[in-house]
């Protein structure tokens, strides 16, 4: 499933407070608070990087630039993969908040792919490429990404890839 809107991994809590204003510059800026905590999340970094390699290999094969790794999308992806693993369900819960937070931090465009149960990077990326909406995100006008794979208690991997254009 994929939705669209128009870091080296950290082991410590990342707390961010940002201010954003509407284009009309209102008198009182809108305050957007978002806390990204990943200190207690066990991310399979090897598998996450393998997914990045597969995605970038595909992008290059169709004449697109590789996506660069960015820590903030990774942190948000880790938090979301952990959430899905805990609830045992595949979803995009709170995607709008993640996307808005990234846009408050300078992203122009945000998208997200999620998956679960795939045993390796090739299979998850192949699954995404066989879905038009997921392929659209992989081949989209993005330049940065963050990917996190978190297993639930039964060892089932949950994947979140966040794409951003800055």
C-alpha positions in Angstrom: 0.0 0.0 0.0 1.3 3.5 -0.8 0.2 7.0 -0.2 1.4 10.3 -1.7 1.4 13.9 -0.6 1.9 17.3 -2.5 20.7 9.4 8.7 22.9 7.0 9.7 20.5 5.2 12.2 20.4 6.9 15.6 20.1 4.7 18.7 19.0 7.7 20.9 15.7 9.5 21.1 15.4 12.3 18.6 13.1 15.1 19.7 12.1 17.8 17.2 10.0 20.9 17.6 9.4 22.9 14.5 7.4 25.9 13.5 5.6 26.3 10.1 3.7 29.2 8.7 1.1 29.4 6.0 2.1 31.1 2.7 0.1 34.1 3.9 2.3 34.5 7.0 -0.4 34.4 9.7 0.2 36.4 12.9 0.6 33.2 15.0 2.7 30.4 13.4 1.2 26.9 13.5 3.2 24.7 16.0 3.9 21.2 14.8 5.2 18.9 17.5 6.5 15.5 16.5 8.5 13.1 18.6 10.5 10.4 16.9 11.8 7.8 19.4 13.8 4.9 18.1 16.1 4.1 21.0 14.2 0.9 21.9 13.5 -0.3 18.3 15.6 -3.1 16.8 15.9 -2.3 13.1 17.4 -4.9 10.7 19.9 -2.5 9.2 21.4 -5.1 6.9 18.0 -5.8 5.4 17.1 -2.1 5.2 20.3 -1.4 3.3 19.7 -4.3 1.0 16.2 -2.9 0.2 17.9 0.5 -0.6 20.3 -1.4 -2.9 17.5 -3.1 -4.8 15.4 0.0 -5.1 18.4 2.0 -6.4 19.4 -0.8 -8.9 15.9 -0.6 -10.3 15.9 3.2 -10.5 19.2 3.1 -12.4 17.9 0.4 -14.7 15.1 2.8 -15.8 17.4 5.8 -16.1 16.6 7.5 -12.7 19.1 8.8 -10.1 19.8 6.8 -7.1 18.0 7.7 -3.8 20.3 9.0 -1.1 19.9 7.8 2.5 18.5 10.4 4.9 18.3 9.9 8.7 15.0 11.6 9.4 12.9 9.5 7.0 14.7 6.5 8.4 13.8 7.4 11.9 10.1 7.9 10.9 10.2 4.6 9.0 11.6 2.8 12.0 8.9 4.1 14.2 6.2 3.1 11.8 7.6 -0.4 11.1 7.8 -0.9 14.9 4.2 0.2 15.3 3.0 -2.2 12.5 5.0 -5.0 14.1 3.4 -4.3 17.5 -0.2 -4.2 16.2 0.4 -7.0 13.8 -1.2 -5.1 10.8 0.0 -3.5 7.7 -1.2 0.2 7.4 -0.4 3.8 6.8 -1.7 5.0 10.2 -0.5 8.6 10.9 1.1 9.0 7.4 -0.3 12.5 7.1 1.5 13.5 10.3 4.8 11.9 9.2 4.5 13.6 5.8 3.6 17.0 7.3 6.5 16.8 9.7 8.9 16.0 6.8 7.5 18.9 4.8 7.9 21.2 7.9 11.6 20.1 7.7 11.9 21.0 4.0 10.5 18.1 2.0 8.5 19.2 -1.0 7.0 15.8 -1.7 6.6 12.7 0.4 5.5 9.1 -0.3 5.6 5.8 1.6 5.6 2.1 0.8 4.9 -0.5 3.4 5.0 -4.3 3.4 5.3 -7.3 5.7 6.3 -10.9 5.5 8.8 -10.8 2.7 11.9 -12.8 3.6 14.5 -10.7 1.6 15.0 -7.4 -0.1 14.7 -8.7 -3.6 11.3 -10.2 -2.9 9.8 -7.1 -1.2 11.1 -4.8 -3.9 9.8 -7.2 -6.6 6.4 -7.2 -4.8 6.3 -3.4 -4.8 7.4 -3.2 -8.5 4.5 -5.5 -9.4 2.0 -3.0 -7.9 1.5 0.1 -10.0 1.1 2.4 -7.0 4.2 1.1 -5.3 6.2 1.2 -8.5 5.1 4.9 -8.9 6.7 5.7 -5.5 9.9 3.8 -6.3 10.2 5.5 -9.7 8.9 8.9 -8.4 10.6 12.3 -8.4 12.4 11.7 -5.1 16.0 12.2 -4.1 16.1 10.9 -0.5 14.8 7.9 1.4 14.8 6.1 4.7 14.0 2.4 5.0 13.4 0.4 8.2 12.7 -3.3 8.7 11.5 -4.4 12.1 10.5 -7.9 13.1 7.5 -8.7 15.3 7.8 -11.2 18.2 7.3 -14.1 15.7 10.1 -13.0 13.4 7.8 -11.5 10.7 9.5 -8.5 9.1 7.6 -5.2 8.6 8.9 -2.8 6.1 8.5 1.0 5.7 10.2 3.0 3.0 9.7 6.8 3.1 10.5 8.8 0.0 11.1 12.5 0.0 12.0 15.2 -2.5 14.1 18.1 -1.2 
